[in-house]
Amino acid sequence: MQYGYKLSAEGFGPQELIRQAQLAEASGFDFVEMSDHYHPWLDSQGHSPFAWTVLGAIAARTDSIGLATGVTCPTVRYHPAIIAQAAATLAIVSDGRFTLGVGSGERLNEHVVGRGFPAVAERQAMLREALEIIRLLWQGGYQSYQGVYLDLEDARVFDLPETLPLIAVAAGGPDAAELAAELGDGLFGTEPKAELFEAYAAAGGSGPKYGEVGLAWAESEEEAVQAAFETSRWSLTGWKVMSELPNPANFEASAQLARPEDVAASMPCGPDAAKHLEAIREYEQVGYDHVVLANNGPDVDGFMDFFARELKPALTS
């Protein structure tokens, strides 16, 4: 088992994210996973720096902690040729510590380049083509590709690492889990759904499985619930809504009926380690072997101390 810390690029500026990664390494986390957004979910979060610049700086300022995107969409805002180059470079400068997490994206971040945002089936078909292009470029040499949605013309990634990064493919259902098995090296999920692992294994998948657990730590349950409500109430709308809304204002509107008690029911909140351990164990029991802790509480440093002092000893005993 490995345990990661979620770097919320929607909630913090680039220098603070770098500091958090360094603190996560010192606190005993195995890796950090960073969201790759153009916009935050809510205007009140107030941030959304360029993930690849921040990850490069983290690689330079840490020694051993793993790095991952959680996740990058290599189809609309980025062409997969750019991601193939970016991931290869980051793997080199991090001395092999990088995992490329990819997914089909959200309208929130992808519509900004004016190319629209396709329906689910088309998004998945585009992701398949993107993965084929990335794999092709990582073979070395000049490569071309002509797909239904994406093309590549006489391109070469000159700087390739000795060991290529693992690709973890985000899956919300069996079809995406099968794609992860076919063209990825691992699976990325946000829910403890057994059917994902069944589909992944049935399609021949055997790589690492990354799962993201939402929680909120604070010295009091009330403080934790309020902080999670302020920053994370958008998540209650569900993935079908979350993937389609175009701007933070729309997420604000969609979450108007959310209540603090709804957020409290969706994740463990407060100082009780037993509650957080129960949520983490649920992910482990269903099959995740890389569990990412996404803390929605108000105190980053306090949570890091809590992890080092209470959570990690209990998880690794």
Phi, psi and omega in degrees: 000140172234148182238131183242164178244131180277120173272108183275096181290346177282338187252351185217151177283171187298318181294322179291323177296320177297316178299317180298321179296318178296320179293323178297320177297315180292335183272357175100009174290149180276330181202164171241145179236130186241133176291150182239085186244158166263324178242154167285169176290320180232145178302327182295338176292318165082007183217161169180070181288167180287115189301321187290327175293315181296316180297323176297319178293322178297318179302322182285336187251008175233168186247319190226344186291139178287157180234145177207150168269140183220078352231168177263140175258109186263041187230326186243291180295325174245141166277145182300335176297324179291319180291323176301318179290315182297315182292321178297317180295316181294325176298323180290309185288342177264006182056045174082019184266005190257137171242130180269108173268128183231155177203180185274356168089178177229147178304326180314320185255333189270335184289347189295338181270005172076020180256008182076182179219113189286171176290169189303312183299319179291322178300318180292323177294321177295320179296321177301312180297321179299317179295322177297321179293315179300313178300319181297314181294328180284355172285343183092165179078176178281135185225148174228156183205137176233110180248184176288324185245329188229141178235160176220131184237107169049056185246149178217134170269110186284323182259100177248138179289159177298321175244120183291151177296148169290146175248119176256122186260127181289136182224129173253352181206177185300322182299315179292326177296323176294321176297321178299322179289323185283313187243354178255178175250353183195176184242144176232128180219165179238006180223149177277072184253115184297330183295333177297316183287326177295315179293320180297313180292320181296331179272005177096008180287134181217011185273187180297150183235111183266128178231137184254121182253122175276136176205170180217112179259139171200170181290341174226152180296320181299316180296320180294316180298317182295319179295318179295323178296318183294325186254342192231008182296337177302331186290345181288346183288339181090158190296324182297328175278315184301326183282346189252339185285140190272335187214161178306325180299325179290323176292323177299315181293320183292337183259014184298330182270356179292146180238155177307323181292334176292319177295318180298328180283343185267347182203154176291136182229139174113193187268357186282109182299327183300322179295316181292320179296323179298317179294319180294317180298327178299320178290320178296316185294329181280341175136355178289136177243359172231102186256123182261126180264116180257097184277120178258014178281176188271353191230097182298311183295321178295322178293320179299317178296319178299318178297311183294324187273323187239312187289307186298316177302321180289324182286331186255004181281000000 
